[in-house]
Amino acid sequence: MARSRTRQGEPNSIARRAALHFIATYQSKVGPRLGARCNCNPSCSEYGRQAFLKYGFLRATGKIVGRIIRCGRAGAGGLSDLP
């Protein structure tokens, strides 16, 4: 069985699918219970979802960690799209 591929031709890995499932679960079950806490747009979870869809697992993970560090409670927030 062939693995599905993303737009850039990278394999849709199990790790990427698991991360996307985790984010979807967080956005639908946990996020609404916590309320709007992220002062960035898009939210960190949406930024992570977009990163996993656009980049491979390792590159997306690096971008997400950087975003979370910049976005922290003391951060200025604001608009932060994927490069």
Buried (B, 14 or more C-beta within 10 A) or exposed (E): EEEEEBEEEBEBBEBBEEBBEBBEEBBEEEBEEEEEEBBBEBBBBBBBBBBBBBBBBEEBBEBBEEBBEBBEEEBEEEEBEEE
